[in-house]
Amino acid sequence: MATSGTYNFNLDIDEVIQEATEMIGGEQTLGHTPQSARRSINLMLNDWQNRGVLLWTIYTTAVNVSTSLGTYDLSSSTTDALQINLRRDSTDIELQRISFEEYLNIPNKTQTGRPTQFTVKRNLANPTVFVWPLPDNTTDTLQIEAIRQLEDVNKSADQNADSPVRFLPALTCGLAYYLSMKRTGIPMDRIGMLKQNYEEKLARAMEEDRERASLLLKPRYRYV
């Protein structure tokens, strides 16, 4: 028996909406449904990022340092920084992340030298990276492994969600659950079933979307 030999399956937003409404069952609704569905998808994608780090949203950016400047604003589409290395003479040196409270407790924040620590202040618009000590040259660069915001869904036709194909089951089931809560006449037990189905699909996708490398945890001892 022959197989297709292709790997192109995907659903645009219009097809995701259609699949989700079919899952809900009952009479099909039109009117403002596509607009309402796109709004629900955007809310759902934001909720996914609250549940953990999505691997496809991780990217690396380089920031040139300036002498005695310890704060660097990241782009508005960036939500956080996972790790920062200082690149000096083609060698990367890992910086230790500390909490913003620990940064505030540093007595001399104007000390210059090779940065060894960083913290991230997550602002309303975009995060700000603080490094310490302040850079002592303009030749080093900060290699920042950052997390970006998922792109908006703003039209139904000829547009895909900013997520891998492997997340399509969670996306369609999640949209069915979101829309079922807004549609009149849907029994509560069916809404509950749609929610359970969505949470199972999402948990399975999040579990698959993980690093394969072994994790080594090392305690950090501090003396007060």
N, C-alpha and C positions, 0 to 999 in steps of 0.2 A: 504493500500500500504506500503510495507516494505521499510525501509531505510537501508543504508549500515552498520550503526553502527560503522563506522571507522572514524578516524580523521587524516589520514596520507597524505592528499594531499600536494604535493609540486612539484616544478619544478627544475630540475638541470639546469645548465647553458646552456647545449645543447638544452634543451626544451624551455628555455627562448628565446634563439636566434631564434629557429624555429618559435615560436609564434610571435615574433617581426617581422620577415621577412614576415610572412603571413599577418600581419597587413598592411605592406607597400603596398603589392599587386605587380602586374607585374611579370616579369620573375624572377625565383629564381636564385641567384648568388652563386657561390661556391668559390674556391680558398682561398683567404686570409680573407673571411668573418668572420669565427670564431675568428681569432686573432684580427681583427678590432673590432668585437663586444665586446670581452672581454675588450679591451682598453676603449671602450665607456662606458661599465658598470662601470669600475673603476673610470672613470672621473665623471660619474653620481653619484656614491655613495659618492664621495668626495664632490660633490655639495650639496647633501642632508645634510651633516654635516655643511655646510655653512649656511643652512636655519634654523637650530635650533638644540636643544638637542634631540637626539634620545634616548628614554628611555632604550632600550636594550644595549646601549653602556656605561651606567653608572655602575660603580663598586666601591667597597670600599677597600682601602688598608691601612695598618698600617705601619707607619714609626717610628722607635725608634729615639728619639732625643739624641743629645750629648750636654754636657755642653758647653755653650758659642758658639755653632754653630747655625747660623741662616738661613743657606741656605741648601735646600734639593732637589736634582735632582729627577724627576720622570722618569718613563720608557719611552723609545723612542716611544712606541705605545700609550702613553697618550697625549691628546691634551690640556686638561685644568683641573682645579679643581673647582668643584662647591661649596663645603663647606668643612671646616676643623674644627674638634673638637679636643681639647686637652683632652686626657684621663689621669686622675690622681686619683689614689686610687679607681679605678673602677667607677669613675664619669666623665662623658663627659661634657666639658665646651666649648661652641661655640666660635670660634674666629671670629672677625669682619674682613671682607675683605675690604681692601683699595686699591686704585689705586697705580700703581708703582710710579707715581709722588708724591703721598702723602707719600709713603715710603721714597723716596729720600729726602723729606723735614723734616724727623725726625732728630732732632739735634744730639742726642746721640744714634747711632746705636749699641754701645757696651754695652748698659745697659742690665743687666741680671735680671731675675725674671720669673714669670709665663707668658708665651706668651698670648697676648690678641688680636693681630692683625696679618693678613697675607696678602701677595700679591703674584701674580703669574706672572712671566716673561715668556712669550711664545717665546721660542727660535726656531731656525730653526730645530733642531733635537729633543729636548724634553724640557718640561717646567721645570722651577726652582721655588720652593716655598721659599719665604722669610718670616720668622716669627719674631715678635718683641713683647716684649723684648726677648733677647736671652735666651734659656732655662737654668735653674739653676740646673738641675739634669740630670741623665741618665735613670730615671725610667718612665718618662712620654712617651706617644706615641701620634703621630698625626694620627687621624682617618680621612682619606682623601676620600671624595666622588669625584671621578674623572671620566673623560670622556675618553674613548679609541677610537682610530682610527678604522674604519671598516676594516676588513680583506680583503686582495687582492683577486681578482678572477684571477686565473692563469691557469685554464684548463676548458674545456667544459664538459667533461663526468664525472659523479659521483662526482660532486661538486655543492653545493648550494651557493647562494649569502649570505653574512653575514647580513641577514635581516629577520624579521618574515614573515610568510606566508601571513599575511594581507597586506604586501607591494608588493606582486607579481603583482597585477594589475598595480601599478605605475611603477614597474621595467620593465615589458614587454612593456607597452605603451611608457615609456621613451626611451627604447632601440630602439623601432620602429622609434621614432622621431629622435634620434641621427643618426641612420643608413640611414634614408631617406635623411638627409642633405648630406650624402656622396655618395649616389647612383645617378648616372646620369639618367635623363629622368623622374624624379618624379616631377609632377606639383607642383607649389608653393602653390596652394590652398590645395592640399592634405598634404603637409608638415605643413601648418598652422593648418589644422584639427588635425593632429597627435600631434602637440605641445599643442594645446588647450586640447585635450583629456588627454595627459600626465599631464599637470598642474592641471587639475581637479582631476585626480586620486591621484596625490601626495598630493594636498591640503587636500583631504578627509582623506588620510592615516595619514598625520601629525596632523590633528585635532583629530583623534581618539587616536593617540599615545601621550597621555598627562596624567598628574596626575589628579586623581579624587578628591583629597582633596580640601577644600576651600582655597582660597588665601587671606591672610590678608596683606595689605600694610601699613607700618608705616613710616611716614616721619621722617627723622633724621635732627635735628636742629643743626646748627653750628654757633658759635659766633666768629666773626673775630675781 
